[in-house]
């Protein structure tokens, strides 16, 4: 009876400490993330301008358009297919729910110096909520996998205080929402592989559809995912009838989400697709495949965010020799692709047509030099691993982010290989979408680190799972060594 009381007492203490850690995280996270928000009006730059314009025009005119809001001719609000609709739709909803943004006239969203500005902190609060939800789900997943409260708290803090995800609170880019959707879809995939329940396949299809409408790279994910599902359903000896029903449910729910947008684009642009930007990005990647030997090896140092790497780059390579790698160079690989896109737009007077031609040109160039393209995957993959560049909160004097990025990816790939060897379909299902996204970026984009920021929650969950598996194995071996063998006399 005393032992039971003692165990119950310890459980209460553990639960209390666990809850205190969560409350501490919420307190610090709210204060720190709030400090990340600049005082309004918040000026937007680069990609964020187009995203915010689409959101504003959807809220105001009911059309996803990148037309300038200060254009007096409202009839010129023409539809766009340049970007995915998912994140702009979320921002538009945030604008509608915010009393201050909902009632403000157009002049507050633009100025002479800034193309678009956010005159309120409301949308930043939405970003904070998205990041908090991603951190909370990461914690729950680690707790579900490892049953360890300590490790789940590590995931909570690791994701919640990710420098890259925190910075996106003020930048209004798609990364945080994409990270949340990848994490949710990956969790549902794992549950689908484990339980085989219809509702998980339904929800997986819905979430993958939402993910596709937020990040167009996932528009092809359903095909290899179907093959993967078929394989593990066969391995788990699921009947042909039940397996077929599960696959149909997944496909039906997925296409029910993405088809309306693709049909809308077909009606406006005579082509059923998700977003236009694929052609330009693929052309940039095709250009990178033509790197010479010096540019190839410089690639390993140029994108490594450490003083040591930059000093070695300056010592080993002259800037003129590798100038085509720089984004600012008018004759660089990136600028060439963008200039070609503008030429095609002027020629056809149709952005969708220009994107289709650009895609075809890039594919031909890649197919002409397949070996060079595959060889370039090595430095392109290395570059994309440095998802964290800024210092973690509290570690400003010693930036460990590059090392942590490599550890996260190393553990992630290690868990993938381990799961393949052991045939652990639940882990493979959880890691599937993250592996797919990284592979697509390596093969078909120039894979800048920003593209892989949405993988951070999955990387943390995967890395903590690897550490847990290693620790469990070590503990098992120690217990076997210390345990006396059968028949052995003990003193």
MARLO-33501 format. One record per residue: residue in three letters; z, x, y of N, C-alpha, C in turn. Coordinates in steps of 0.02 Angstrom, whole numbers, plus 50000, padded with zeros to 5 digits. Example, Ala and Ser with C-alpha at 12.3 -4.5 7.8 and 13.67 -1.06 7.14 Angstrom:
ALA503905066049716503905061549775503905066049835SER503545064249888503575068449947503945064550002
END
This chain:
UNK500005004149940500005000050000500005004350063UNK500385009850061500415014350118499735017650130UNK499395019350074498735022550080498235017850113UNK498265011450095497815006550125497945005750200UNK498585005650218498765005050288498535011250328UNK498605017150296498405023350328497645023450339UNK497265021250288496535021050292496315016250347UNK496625010350349496465005450401496625008050470UNK497185011650475497385014550539496875019750562UNK496645023950516496135028950533495475025650554UNK495295020350519494675016850537494715014050608UNK495295011250625495395008550692495335013950745UNK495615019750729495575025450776494855027650785UNK494495028350729493785030450732493375025450771UNK493465018950757493095013750793493255013750867UNK493895014850884494095015150954493775020950990UNK493785026850958493475032850988492715031850995UNK492415028850945491695027350947491525022951007UNK491905017551016491785012951072491915016351139UNK492415020751142492555024351203491975029051222UNK491685032251172491105036551184490515032451212UNK490415026551184489865022251209489995020151280UNK490615018151295490785016151363490715022051412UNK490915028051389490845034051430490105035451444UNK489685034751392488965035751401488695030751453UNK488875024351446488615019251492488815020951564UNK489445022851573489705024451640489315030251671UNK489255035851634488915041751660488165040451668UNK487875036951619487155035551621486965031351682UNK487355026251695487205021851752487255025751818UNK487775029751824487865033651886487295038751894UNK487155042451840486665047851845485955045051855UNK485775039851817485105037051823485015033751891UNK485545030751918485495027751985485355033152038UNK485665038852029485555044452076484845047152072UNK484495045752017483805048052009483315043852052UNK483535038052074483095033552112483075035752185UNK482485037352212482455039152283482535032952327UNK482695034052389482765028452435482085025352449UNK482045018752447481405015452461481225015952536UNK480575015552551480015014452504479875020652462UNK479735019552398479605024952351478855026052346UNK478595031652372477865032852368477655034752298UNK477095032152276476825033552209476225038152214UNK476115042052162475575046952161475175046352096UNK474575049052098474145049852038474085043351998UNK474215043851933474125038051888474555032051907UNK475135033351935475595027951952475295023252004UNK474845025752047474535021552099474105016152066UNK473675018152020473245013351985473645008251945UNK474175010551912474595006151873474935000951918UNK475215003251975475554998752020475074993852053UNK474464996052068473964991552097473794985952047UNK473714987851984473574982751933474144977751929UNK474764980251931475344975851928475374971251988UNK475264974052048475304969952109474754964652109UNK474144966452092473594961652092473684956252038UNK474004958151982474154953051931474674948151957UNK475184950651991475704946252019475424941852074UNK475014944852117474794941252177474174936952165UNK473684939752128473044936452120472904934152048UNK473354935952002473244933951933472704937851898UNK472524943651926471984947751898472214954951891UNK472104958051834472234965151826471664968951858UNK471804971451918471284974651958471574980651994UNK471154985652007471364991552044471104991452116UNK470904985452140470674984752209471254986152257UNK471094989052316471614990652364471924984252392UNK472574984252397472904978152421472804976952495UNK472624982252534472514981252606471794979152621UNK471414977552569470734975052578470774967752600UNK470514966252659470554959552686470124954552648UNK469604957052615469154952552577469444951452507UNK469844946252500470184945052436469694943252380UNK469074941452399468584939852347468394946152307UNK468544952052336468354958352303468864960452250UNK469354956252235469834957852182469474956952115UNK469134962252094468744962052032469154964851974UNK469054962351914469424964751856469284972151841UNK469774975451812469684982351791469834982951717UNK469534987951686469694989651616469864997051610UNK469995000151669470105007351670470745009351634UNK471265005151640471905006651609472125000951563UNK472605002551520472884997551475473304992551516UNK473344986351493473684981151531474434980651520UNK474704983851467475394982751447475904984351500UNK475904990551523476414992651572476324989151640UNK475704988451666475624984551728475884977451721UNK475804974451663476064967651653476824967451656UNK477154972551629477884973051633478114973951705UNK477754978251743477924979251814477814972851854UNK477274969251838477134962951872477694957951860UNK477934957751798478494953351782479114955351821UNK479224961951826479794964451866479744962451939UNK479124962651966479024960552036479164953052044UNK478954949151996479064941951999479814940151995UNK480184944051954480894942651944481324945252001UNK481044949852041481414952652097481314948452160UNK481834945252186481764941052246481474944952306UNK481674951252313481444955152370480694956852364UNK480484958952305479774960752296479324954552294UNK479584949052267479174943052259478964940252327UNK479394940852377479264937652441478974942352494UNK478954948852480478714953552531477954952952540UNK477704953252602476974953252614476654959852595UNK475994959952593475624965752568475744972152608UNK475864971452673475914977452716476494981952696UNK476994979252661477564983252640477414987552579UNK476854986252545476684990052485476184995652499UNK475954996252560475485001452578475615003852649UNK475405009952664475475012652732474875017152745UNK474845019952805474285024252823474285030652781UNK474875033052763474935039452727474955038652652UNK475175032852628475285031752556474865025852532UNK474495026852477474075021452450474495015752422UNK475055017452390475485012252364476205014752366UNK476655010452386477365012152387477765006152362UNK478335007452332478775002152307479345001352357UNK479364995752392479854994852446480544992552422UNK480704993352359481344991052332481524995252271UNK482174995252253482404998852194482364994552130UNK482144988352138482164983652082481784986152021UNK481184988852031480774991151974481094997251942UNK481455001251980481805007051951482365004651905UNK482694999151923483204996351879482904994251812UNK482284991651815481934989751754481814995951711UNK481615001551742481515007751705482155010251673UNK482705009651710483365011651683483535007451622UNK483405000951625483544996551568483124998451507UNK482495000251518482055002251463482315008551430UNK482525013451469482785019751441483445018551405UNK483875014451434484515012951402484405009551334UNK483935004951331483795001551268483525006351216UNK483095011151237482835016151191483405020551163UNK483865022451206484435026551184484885022651136UNK484995016251151485425012151109485115011051039UNK484465009751037484115008850973484135015350933UNK484045021050967484075027550933484765028450900UNK485285026750937485965027150909486045022850847UNK485795016650852485855011950795485465014350735UNK484875017450746484475019950691484825025750655UNK485115030350694485465036050663486075033550625UNK486425028550653486995025650619486785022250554UNK486205018850556485935015550496485735020550442UNK485445026150463485205031150414485765035450387UNK486195037950432486695042850411487395039950400UNK487525034050427488185030950425488705035050462UNK488475039550505488925043950543488945041750616UNK489535039850639489615037950709489525043950755UNK489765049750734489705055750775488975057450787UNK488565057350735487855058950742487495053650783UNK487695047350776487365042150815487515042950890UNK488115045250907488285046650977487855052351003UNK487725057350961487285062950980486585060450998UNK486325055650959485675052750974485685048851039UNK486235045151050486305041251111486265045751173UNK486635051151172486635055751229485985059651234UNK485705061751177485095065651177484515061851208UNK484435055551189483885051451216484045049151287UNK484665046751298484845044051363484825049051419UNK484965055351403484965060551455484385065451446UNK483845063151415483235067051412482955068051482UNK482875074251505482625075451573481945072151586UNK481495072551537480825069751545480855062151553UNK481255058751512481315051451516481675049351579UNK482175053251600482525051651662482075052251723UNK481645057351724481195058251781480705052451788UNK480525049351732480045043851734480335037551766UNK480995037451777481305031851812481015031251882UNK480835036851912480595036851981479845037551987UNK479505038951931478785040151934478355034151916UNK478635029151882478285023051863477645024551823UNK477735028251769477195029651722477365026251656UNK476895026251609476955022251548477425025251496UNK477645031451505477975035151451478605031651424UNK479035029251467479665026351444479555019951404UNK479125015651428478975009451391478645011151324UNK478175015951325477855018051263478365020851213UNK478835024751239479365027551196479765022051162UNK479945016951201480325011351173479925007651120UNK479285006451133478865002751085478735006751022UNK478615013351029478525017650969479155017550927UNK479725018150959480365018150922480465011550886UNK480345005950921480424999450890479954998250833UNK479314999950843478814999050790478955003550730UNK479195009650743479365014350689479945011750648UNK480445008950682481025006150647480815000250603UNK480374995950630480134990250591479714992450532UNK479324997750541478925000450485479385002950429UNK479925006250448480395008750398480715002850360UNK480894997650397481184991750364480674988250320UNK480044988250342479514985250302479424988850235UNK479424995550239479354999550178479954998850132UNK480534997850161481144997450120481244990650087UNK481154985350126481324978650101480724974550077UNK480144975550108479564971750089479584964450112UNK479994962950164480044956150189479484954550237UNK479244948450234478674946450274478794946950349UNK479404945250370479544945350442479494952350472UNK479644957450433479584964250459478854966150468UNK478414964050423477704965350430477414961650490UNK477654955550501477444951550558477644954850623UNK478274956850628478524960050689478214966850700UNK478064970550645477734976950651477044976150683UNK476674971150660476014969750688476044967950762UNK476524963750780476604961750850476774967750894UNK477254971750872477464977550912476914982850916UNK476544983850861475994988550863475454986050911UNK475344979450913474864976650961475094977951033UNK475734976851046475994978251113475944985651130UNK476054989851081475994997051090475274999051106UNK474804995951072474094997351084473894995351155UNK474154989751179474004987451247474364991551300UNK474814995851279475165000351325474885007451322UNK474685009551262474395016151252473785015451205UNK473185015951234472575014351198472455018851138UNK472785024651136472715029151079472875025751013UNK473295020651015473505017250954473015011850930UNK472445011050964471975005950944471665007250875UNK471695013450852471435015050785471985015850733UNK472615015150754473175016450708473215011550651UNK472965005450662473035000250610472665002250546UNK472105005950553471705007650494472065012550447UNK472285018550471472665022950426473335019850405UNK473605015550447474235012250430474145007450371UNK473585003950369473434999550313473375003550248UNK473045009250252472975013650193473655016050171UNK474075018050218474755020350202475155014750169UNK475105008650197475465002950169475235001450098UNK474585001550088474315000250021474585005249970UNK474635011549993474855016849948475585015949928UNK476015014749978476725014149960476875007549926UNK476485002249939476584996049902476404996949828UNK475885000949817475685002549748476215006749714UNK476485011749749476995016149721477645012249706UNK477785007349747478385003349737478264997649687UNK477664997349659477484992449608477544985249633UNK477334984249695477304977449723476674974049695UNK476734967849676476164964349647475584963949696UNK474974963449669474374963349709474374957349757UNK474604951649733474614945649774475094946349832UNK475704948549818476204949249870476004954649920UNK475744960249894475514965649938474954963449984UNK474474959549957473924956949997474174952350052UNK474654948150036474934943550087475274947550143UNK475654952650124476004956750174475504960150221UNK474964962850193474464966250234474104961350280UNK473954955450255473614950350296474074948250354UNK474714947450340475194945650393475204950950447UNK475224957250426475234962850474474604962850517UNK474014962350484473384962550521473304956550568UNK473484950650543473404944650583473844944950646UNK474464947150638474904947550696474684952950746UNK474414958450720474174963850764473574961550805UNK473074958750772472474956850808472584950650851UNK473084946650835473254940950878473504943450946UNK473794949350948474034952251011473484955751050UNK473074959851015472584963951051471914960451064UNK471744955551023471074952351029470944948951096UNK471434945251125471284942151190471074947151244UNK471404952851246471214957951296470524960851281UNK470374962151218469724964851201469164959851214UNK469294953451202468804948251217468704947551292UNK469244948351330469194948151403468744953751428UNK468834959751400468414965451419467684964351398UNK467594961251340466904959851317466564954951365UNK466934950051388466654945051434466464948251501UNK466864953151524466734956151589466284962351586UNK466324966051530465994972651528465534973551468UNK465424968051430464964968151372465164973151318UNK465804974651314466044979251261466764977551246UNK466934976551183467614975051163468004981551154UNK468444983051201468824989351198469484988351234UNK469914993551232470584993051263470574995851334UNK470335002151342470335005351408469755010251412UNK469545011651475468955015951486469105023351481UNK469695025551492469825032651505469695037151445UNK469595034251386469515038351326468935043251330UNK468385041251361467795045551364467925051851404UNK468255051151462468405056951504468885061651470UNK469405058951439469905063151404469585066851346UNK469155063451309468815066651253468345072151277UNK468035071151335467585076151362467975082351383UNK468575081351411469005087051427469175091051365UNK469335087451311469505090851247468895094551220UNK468315091651224467705094951201467575101251241UNK467715101151305467625107051347468115112551327UNK468735110651313469235115651292469035119051226UNK468665115551185468445118551121467965124451132UNK467705125051193467245130451208467595136451240UNK468255136751236468635142451264468415149051234UNK468425154251275468305160951247468965163751220UNK468955169851193469545172551159470135173651206UNK470015175851267470565177051315470885170451335UNK470465165451349470735158851366471125155951308UNK470885157151248471215154551187471935157151182UNK472025163751188472685166651180473125165451242UNK472815164951300473195163551361473495156551358UNK473175152151321473405145251315474115144951287UNK474295149651243474965149651213475505151251264UNK475325155151316475825157251365475815152851428UNK475215150451446475135146751508475575140551512UNK475645137051456476015130751456476725131351430UNK476945137451416477625138551393478085139251454UNK478535134451465478925134251528479525138951529UNK479385145451520479915150451525479665156251568UNK480135159651602479945165351644479655170951601UNK479935171851541479675177051497478945176051481UNK478755169751463478055168351446477595169351506UNK477815167251566477395167851625477305175251645UNK477825179251636477755186451651477265189751603UNK477295187851539476825190551490476115188351505UNK476035182251528475365179751546475075183851603UNK475485185151654475255189051711475105196251692UNK475485198851644475385205751622474755206451579UNK474615201351538474075201951488473405199051513UNK473425194351561472805190951580472745190651656UNK472145191851679471995191051749471835183751763UNK472055181251820471945174151836471215172251837UNK470785176751859470065175251861469775174451790UNK470055178051742469815177751674469965171051640UNK470515168051661470725161751629470725155951679UNK470345156651733470365151651787470125144851765UNK469705144551713469445137951691469985133651658UNK470555136751642471105132851613471505129051665UNK471435131051729471835127951781471515121451805UNK471945116351815471725109751836471405109951905UNK471635114451948471395114652018470715118052025UNK470485121451974469845125051977469255120051977UNK468825120252028468245115652030467775116551971UNK467785122551942467355123851884467755123951819UNK468365121251821468795121251762468575116051711UNK468865116551652468675111951597468835104651614UNK469405103551646469595096651664469155093951719UNK469035097951771468645095551828467925094251808UNK467655098151762466965096951739466885089951710UNK467365088151669467335081551637467385075951688UNK467835076751736467925071651787467305071051832UNK467005076751849466395076651889465815073251852UNK465765074651787465245071451747465345063951745UNK465975061851741466125054651742465885051451807UNK466025054651864465825051951928465065051651934UNK464715056751907463985056651908463705050851868UNK464005049551811463775043951768463925037251800UNK464485036751835464645030451869464135029051924UNK463955034351961463455033552014462765031751984UNK462625034551926461975033351894461915026151869UNK462435023751834462415017151802462725011651845UNK463115013751895463475008851936463905004251892UNK464195007151840464585003251792465065008151758UNK465725007351771466215012051744466255011751668UNK466195005651640466235004851568465645008251533UNK465045007551562464455010751534464515018351539UNK464765020651596464855027951606465345030651554UNK465875026951539466365029251490466065029551420UNK465645024751403465315024651337464855030651329UNK464465032251382464005037951380464405044451376UNK464955044851413465375050851413465675051951343UNK465885046551311466155047051243465635049751195UNK465025047051199464475049251156464315056651167UNK464305058751230464165065851246464695070451218UNK465335068451225465885072551200465865073151124UNK465725067551090465695067551016465145072250992UNK464565072051025464005076451006464195083751015UNK464545085451069464745092351081465245094651028UNK465725090251009466215091950958465885092850891UNK465425088450873465085088850809464635094950804UNK464395097350861463985103350862464395109650848UNK465035109450868465475115250858466125113050823UNK466085110650761466675108050727467205113350714UNK467005119450695467485124650680467875126750743UNK467525127450798467855129150861468355123750880UNK468155117550868468595111850886469235112150845UNK469185113250780469775113650737470205119650753UNK469895125250769470265131350785470665130450850UNK470375126750896470715125550960471315121050951UNK471365117450896471935113050884472595116750884UNK472585123250866473205127050861473535127950930UNK473185130950980473515131451046473615124751080UNK473175119951066473245113251095473895109951069UNK474025110751005474645108050975475255111551004UNK475225118151009475795121951036475955119651107UNK475445118751148475545116651218475905110051222UNK475735105351178476005098551182476725097851159UNK477005103151129477685102651103478225103251157UNK478055105851215478565107051267478665100751309UNK478925095551275479015089151308479565089351360UNK480055093751350480595094451398480505100951437UNK480445100451503480365106351545480945107151593UNK481185101551620481745101851666482395102751627UNK482905105351660483545106751628483915100251613UNK484295100151558484715094451541485295094051592UNK485545087951605486115087251651486705091551628UNK486975095551674487535099851658487335106751634UNK486675107851623486435114451599485945117551649UNK486045116251713485565118551763485545126151769UNK486095129451755486105136651760485755140151702UNK485655136551647485345139551588484895134251555UNK484265134251574483805129051550483615130251477UNK483905126151433483765126651361483225121751339UNK482925118151386482455112851368481865115251326UNK481535120951342480975123251300481195124451228UNK481785127551219482035128851152482195122251116UNK482515117651151482685111251121482045107451101UNK481525107951142480885104651125480605107351059UNK480625113951052480365116950990480795115050930UNK481455114750940481905112750885481765105550864UNK481675101150914481535094150899480895093350859UNK480375096750880479745096350844479785099750776UNK480135105450772480215108850708480565104450657UNK481105101150678481465096550633481035090550615UNK480665088050663480225082350652479695083850598UNK479365089550606478865091450556479195093150489UNK479795096150492480155097650431480335091450392UNK480555086250428480725079950394480105076650365UNK479535077350399478905074550373478715077850307UNK478755084550306478575088250245479075086550189UNK479715086450206480235084850156480115077850126UNK479945073050169479845066250145479225065750101UNK478715069550118478105069650076478265072450006UNK478645077950005478815081149941479255076649899UNK479745073449931480225069149895479955062049884UNK479405060449916479145053649909479585048449940UNK479895050149997480335045450032479915041250080UNK479715035250057479255031050095479575028150157UNK480225027150156480555024450216480525029350274UNK480665035750260480625040850313479905041850336UNK479445042050288478745042850306478495037150349UNK478725031050334478535025250375478805025950446UNK479425028250451479725029050517479365034350558UNK479135039650526478805045250561478055044250570UNK477775039050540477045038250538476735037850608UNK476975033450650476665032450716476735038650760UNK477295042150755477395048250795476915053750772UNK476835054450706476355059350681475645057550700UNK475495051050698474825048650717474675050450790UNK475155048950834475035050150905474945057650919UNK475365061850889475305069050901474635071550875UNK474445069350815473805071550786473215069350829UNK473225063250854472685060750897472635064850961UNK473205066650989473195070651050472925077651037UNK473105080450981472865087150964472115087150951UNK471875082050917471165081850898470715079450955UNK470945074750996470495071351041470695071551115UNK471235075051132471415075851202471605083151214UNK471725084851278471945091651294472705092251286UNK473035086851267473725086851242474215090251289UNK474215088151352474725090751397475405088051375UNK475955091651389476615089451364476795082251382UNK476565079851439476735073051460476505067951409UNK475945069151376475675064351327476165063151270UNK476595068051255477045067451197477755065651216UNK477885064451280478545062251301478765055851264UNK478315051051251478525045051215478805046351144UNK478705052351118478965053951051479705055951051UNK479995057051110480665059951115481185056051075UNK481235049351080481735045851039481645046850964UNK481025046550940480885047650869481055054850850UNK480905059650894481065066650881481825067650873UNK482215064350914482945064950910483205061850845UNK482965055950829483185052650767482995056850706UNK482375059350706482135063450650482525069950644UNK482655073250701483015079650700483735078850675UNK484075073650699484765072450676484775070650602UNK484265067050579484225065450507484145071750466UNK483735076450489483645082850454484305086650450UNK484665087050506485305090550506485805087250459UNK485795080650457486225076950411486055078350339UNK485415078550323485195079950254485395087050234UNK485315091850280485505098750265486255099350255UNK486635096150299487365096450293487595093150228UNK487285087550210487475084150148487335088550087UNK486765092050088486595096450032487085102250027UNK487265105150084487735110850084488415108550058UNK488635102750081489285100150058489285098749983UNK488725095949958488665094649886488695101049845UNK488365106249869488365112649832489055115849833UNK489385115449890490055118349894490535114549848UNK490475107949846490905103949802490775105349729UNK490135106649711489965108249642490255115049622UNK490225119849670490495126549655491245126249647UNK491575122549691492305122249690492575117849634UNK492145113149610492365108649557492355112249491UNK492905112149450492895115449385492425111949336UNK492055115949298491575113149250491955109749192UNK491595105449159491885101549103492125106249048UNK492725105249026492995109348973493385115348997UNK493305116849064493635122749091494375121049104UNK494815125349086495535124049098495705125649171UNK496115121549197496345122649266497075124649265UNK497245128949311497935131349313498325126749361
END
